Amino acid sequence: MLTFKTIRQTAATGIMTEHYLRLLVAEGRCPGIYSGNRFLINVEALSELLDRQSREGVQENG
């Protein structure tokens, strides 16, 4: 089952700061949906995105 949380709830988990999450949403790079005026983050997809970017960074740096 998909887990959706608000920006503030996601930041409280310690994944990343609220400010950085808001920047990702503004840039359209954060996985999730709008429900009214709130953006709900797909936490599982965000974790996968961060894992993938981390692996790519390690491979590029040797």
N, CA, C and O atoms as a GROMACS GRO file, in nm:
protein
  248
    1MET      N    1   0.084  -0.118   0.000
    1MET     CA    2   0.000   0.000   0.000
    1MET      C    3   0.089   0.124   0.000
    1MET      O    4   0.191   0.129   0.069
    2LEU      N    5   0.049   0.224  -0.076
    2LEU     CA    6   0.126   0.347  -0.086
    2LEU      C    7   0.109   0.431   0.040
    2LEU      O    8   0.001   0.436   0.099
    3THR      N    9   0.216   0.496   0.078
    3THR     CA   10   0.214   0.583   0.195
    3THR      C   11   0.233   0.726   0.148
    3THR      O   12   0.337   0.761   0.092
    4PHE      N   13   0.133   0.809   0.172
    4PHE     CA   14   0.141   0.951   0.138
    4PHE      C   15   0.141   1.031   0.266
    4PHE      O   16   0.061   1.007   0.356
    5LYS      N   17   0.232   1.129   0.274
    5LYS     CA   18   0.240   1.217   0.390
    5LYS      C   19   0.257   1.360   0.342
    5LYS      O   20   0.304   1.385   0.231
    6THR      N   21   0.218   1.453   0.427
    6THR     CA   22   0.240   1.593   0.396
    6THR      C   23   0.390   1.623   0.401
    6THR      O   24   0.469   1.541   0.448
    7ILE      N   25   0.426   1.739   0.353
    7ILE     CA   26   0.567   1.779   0.356
    7ILE      C   27   0.618   1.780   0.500
    7ILE      O   28   0.727   1.730   0.527
    8ARG      N   29   0.541   1.838   0.590
    8ARG     CA   30   0.584   1.848   0.730
    8ARG      C   31   0.597   1.709   0.793
    8ARG      O   32   0.693   1.684   0.866
    9GLN      N   33   0.503   1.620   0.766
    9GLN     CA   34   0.510   1.484   0.820
    9GLN      C   35   0.632   1.409   0.766
    9GLN      O   36   0.697   1.336   0.840
   10THR      N   37   0.661   1.428   0.638
   10THR     CA   38   0.776   1.362   0.577
   10THR      C   39   0.906   1.415   0.637
   10THR      O   40   0.997   1.337   0.665
   11ALA      N   41   0.914   1.545   0.657
   11ALA     CA   42   1.033   1.605   0.718
   11ALA      C   43   1.053   1.553   0.860
   11ALA      O   44   1.167   1.536   0.904
   12ALA      N   45   0.945   1.528   0.931
   12ALA     CA   46   0.955   1.479   1.069
   12ALA      C   47   1.015   1.339   1.076
   12ALA      O   48   1.066   1.299   1.181
   13THR      N   49   1.010   1.263   0.967
   13THR     CA   50   1.070   1.130   0.965
   13THR      C   51   1.221   1.136   0.959
   13THR      O   52   1.289   1.037   0.987
   14GLY      N   53   1.276   1.252   0.922
   14GLY     CA   54   1.421   1.269   0.916
   14GLY      C   55   1.481   1.239   0.780
   14GLY      O   56   1.604   1.238   0.767
   15ILE      N   57   1.398   1.215   0.680
   15ILE     CA   58   1.451   1.187   0.546
   15ILE      C   59   1.530   1.308   0.494
   15ILE      O   60   1.643   1.293   0.448
   16MET      N   61   1.470   1.425   0.502
   16MET     CA   62   1.537   1.550   0.466
   16MET      C   63   1.457   1.665   0.525
   16MET      O   64   1.348   1.645   0.577
   17THR      N   65   1.512   1.784   0.516
   17THR     CA   66   1.448   1.899   0.580
   17THR      C   67   1.322   1.941   0.506
   17THR      O   68   1.305   1.914   0.387
   18GLU      N   69   1.235   2.008   0.578
   18GLU     CA   70   1.112   2.060   0.519
   18GLU      C   71   1.143   2.158   0.407
   18GLU      O   72   1.078   2.158   0.303
   19HIS      N   73   1.244   2.242   0.429
   19HIS     CA   74   1.282   2.341   0.327
   19HIS      C   75   1.324   2.272   0.197
   19HIS      O   76   1.280   2.313   0.089
   20TYR      N   77   1.408   2.170   0.206
   20TYR     CA   78   1.455   2.102   0.086
   20TYR      C   79   1.340   2.027   0.017
   20TYR      O   80   1.335   2.023  -0.106
   21LEU      N   81   1.250   1.969   0.094
   21LEU     CA   82   1.134   1.902   0.035
   21LEU      C   83   1.050   2.002  -0.043
   21LEU      O   84   1.004   1.973  -0.154
   22ARG      N   85   1.030   2.121   0.013
   22ARG     CA   86   0.952   2.224  -0.056
   22ARG      C   87   1.021   2.268  -0.186
   22ARG      O   88   0.954   2.295  -0.286
   23LEU      N   89   1.154   2.274  -0.185
   23LEU     CA   90   1.227   2.307  -0.308
   23LEU      C   91   1.206   2.200  -0.414
   23LEU      O   92   1.184   2.231  -0.531
   24LEU      N   93   1.211   2.073  -0.374
   24LEU     CA   94   1.189   1.964  -0.469
   24LEU      C   95   1.048   1.969  -0.528
   24LEU      O   96   1.029   1.946  -0.647
   25VAL      N   97   0.950   2.000  -0.444
   25VAL     CA   98   0.812   2.010  -0.492
   25VAL      C   99   0.801   2.124  -0.592
   25VAL      O  100   0.738   2.109  -0.697
   26ALA      N  101   0.860   2.239  -0.561
   26ALA     CA  102   0.854   2.356  -0.650
   26ALA      C  103   0.920   2.327  -0.784
   26ALA      O  104   0.876   2.377  -0.888
   27GLU      N  105   1.026   2.245  -0.783
   27GLU     CA  106   1.097   2.210  -0.906
   27GLU      C  107   1.029   2.095  -0.981
   27GLU      O  108   1.067   2.064  -1.094
   28GLY      N  109   0.929   2.032  -0.919
   28GLY     CA  110   0.859   1.921  -0.982
   28GLY      C  111   0.937   1.790  -0.975
   28GLY      O  112   0.910   1.698  -1.052
   29ARG      N  113   1.032   1.780  -0.883
   29ARG     CA  114   1.116   1.661  -0.873
   29ARG      C  115   1.077   1.569  -0.758
   29ARG      O  116   1.142   1.467  -0.736
   30CYS      N  117   0.973   1.604  -0.684
   30CYS     CA  118   0.932   1.524  -0.568
   30CYS      C  119   0.810   1.439  -0.606
   30CYS      O  120   0.711   1.492  -0.656
   31PRO      N  121   0.816   1.307  -0.583
   31PRO     CA  122   0.703   1.221  -0.619
   31PRO      C  123   0.585   1.242  -0.524
   31PRO      O  124   0.600   1.235  -0.402
   32GLY      N  125   0.469   1.268  -0.582
   32GLY     CA  126   0.350   1.285  -0.500
   32GLY      C  127   0.238   1.348  -0.580
   32GLY      O  128   0.245   1.360  -0.702
   33ILE      N  129   0.134   1.388  -0.508
   33ILE     CA  130   0.015   1.446  -0.571
   33ILE      C  131  -0.035   1.564  -0.489
   33ILE      O  132  -0.007   1.576  -0.370
   34TYR      N  133  -0.110   1.650  -0.555
   34TYR     CA  134  -0.179   1.757  -0.484
   34TYR      C  135  -0.318   1.709  -0.445
   34TYR      O  136  -0.388   1.647  -0.525
   35SER      N  137  -0.356   1.736  -0.322
   35SER     CA  138  -0.491   1.712  -0.274
   35SER      C  139  -0.541   1.847  -0.225
   35SER      O  140  -0.512   1.889  -0.112
   36GLY      N  141  -0.616   1.914  -0.310
   36GLY     CA  142  -0.652   2.052  -0.280
   36GLY      C  143  -0.528   2.137  -0.293
   36GLY      O  144  -0.462   2.136  -0.397
   37ASN      N  145  -0.494   2.211  -0.188
   37ASN     CA  146  -0.373   2.293  -0.193
   37ASN      C  147  -0.255   2.226  -0.122
   37ASN      O  148  -0.148   2.286  -0.112
   38ARG      N  149  -0.273   2.105  -0.072
   38ARG     CA  150  -0.166   2.033  -0.003
   38ARG      C  151  -0.098   1.936  -0.098
   38ARG      O  152  -0.163   1.869  -0.178
   39PHE      N  153   0.033   1.930  -0.087
   39PHE     CA  154   0.109   1.832  -0.164
   39PHE      C  155   0.135   1.712  -0.074
   39PHE      O  156   0.192   1.726   0.034
   40LEU      N  157   0.094   1.596  -0.119
   40LEU     CA  158   0.116   1.472  -0.044
   40LEU      C  159   0.228   1.394  -0.111
   40LEU      O  160   0.220   1.360  -0.229
   41ILE      N  161   0.331   1.366  -0.035
   41ILE     CA  162   0.450   1.300  -0.087
   41ILE      C  163   0.435   1.148  -0.077
   41ILE      O  164   0.395   1.095   0.027
   42ASN      N  165   0.467   1.081  -0.186
   42ASN     CA  166   0.473   0.936  -0.186
   42ASN      C  167   0.607   0.899  -0.122
   42ASN      O  168   0.711   0.904  -0.187
   43VAL      N  169   0.604   0.864   0.006
   43VAL     CA  170   0.726   0.844   0.084
   43VAL      C  171   0.809   0.729   0.029
   43VAL      O  172   0.932   0.739   0.024
   44GLU      N  173   0.745   0.621  -0.012
   44GLU     CA  174   0.819   0.507  -0.066
   44GLU      C  175   0.892   0.544  -0.194
   44GLU      O  176   1.008   0.508  -0.213
   45ALA      N  177   0.824   0.617  -0.283
   45ALA     CA  178   0.887   0.659  -0.409
   45ALA      C  179   1.000   0.758  -0.383
   45ALA      O  180   1.101   0.755  -0.453
   46LEU      N  181   0.985   0.844  -0.284
   46LEU     CA  182   1.092   0.938  -0.249
   46LEU      C  183   1.214   0.862  -0.198
   46LEU      O  184   1.326   0.896  -0.236
   47SER      N  185   1.193   0.762  -0.115
   47SER     CA  186   1.305   0.682  -0.064
   47SER      C  187   1.376   0.610  -0.178
   47SER      O  188   1.499   0.604  -0.182
   48GLU      N  189   1.299   0.554  -0.272
   48GLU     CA  190   1.358   0.487  -0.387
   48GLU      C  191   1.438   0.584  -0.473
   48GLU      O  192   1.546   0.552  -0.521
   49LEU      N  193   1.384   0.705  -0.493
   49LEU     CA  194   1.452   0.808  -0.570
   49LEU      C  195   1.586   0.844  -0.507
   49LEU      O  196   1.688   0.854  -0.575
   50LEU      N  197   1.586   0.863  -0.376
   50LEU     CA  198   1.709   0.898  -0.305
   50LEU      C  199   1.810   0.783  -0.310
   50LEU      O  200   1.929   0.807  -0.328
   51ASP      N  201   1.763   0.660  -0.296
   51ASP     CA  202   1.852   0.543  -0.306
   51ASP      C  203   1.916   0.535  -0.444
   51ASP      O  204   2.036   0.512  -0.456
   52ARG      N  205   1.835   0.555  -0.548
   52ARG     CA  206   1.885   0.549  -0.685
   52ARG      C  207   1.990   0.658  -0.710
   52ARG      O  208   2.095   0.631  -0.767
   53GLN      N  209   1.960   0.780  -0.665
   53GLN     CA  210   2.055   0.890  -0.683
   53GLN      C  211   2.183   0.864  -0.606
   53GLN      O  212   2.292   0.898  -0.652
   54SER      N  213   2.172   0.805  -0.490
   54SER     CA  214   2.289   0.774  -0.409
   54SER      C  215   2.376   0.669  -0.478
   54SER      O  216   2.498   0.682  -0.481
   55ARG      N  217   2.313   0.565  -0.532
   55ARG     CA  218   2.388   0.462  -0.603
   55ARG      C  219   2.457   0.519  -0.726
   55ARG      O  220   2.572   0.485  -0.754
   56GLU      N  221   2.387   0.606  -0.801
   56GLU     CA  222   2.446   0.667  -0.920
   56GLU      C  223   2.565   0.754  -0.883
   56GLU      O  224   2.666   0.756  -0.954
   57GLY      N  225   2.555   0.826  -0.772
   57GLY     CA  226   2.665   0.910  -0.727
   57GLY      C  227   2.787   0.830  -0.688
   57GLY      O  228   2.900   0.870  -0.714
   58VAL      N  229   2.764   0.715  -0.626
   58VAL     CA  230   2.875   0.628  -0.585
   58VAL      C  231   2.943   0.570  -0.709
   58VAL      O  232   3.066   0.561  -0.713
   59GLN      N  233   2.865   0.529  -0.808
   59GLN     CA  234   2.922   0.471  -0.929
   59GLN      C  235   3.003   0.573  -1.007
   59GLN      O  236   3.107   0.539  -1.063
   60GLU      N  237   2.957   0.699  -1.010
   60GLU     CA  238   3.028   0.803  -1.083
   60GLU      C  239   3.160   0.838  -1.016
   60GLU      O  240   3.258   0.870  -1.082
   61ASN      N  241   3.162   0.831  -0.883
   61ASN     CA  242   3.282   0.870  -0.809
   61ASN      C  243   3.381   0.755  -0.790
   61ASN      O  244   3.488   0.773  -0.732
   62GLY      N  245   3.345   0.639  -0.839
   62GLY     CA  246   3.439   0.528  -0.835
   62GLY      C  247   3.415   0.439  -0.722
   62GLY      O  248   3.487   0.341  -0.705
   0.00000   0.00000   0.00000
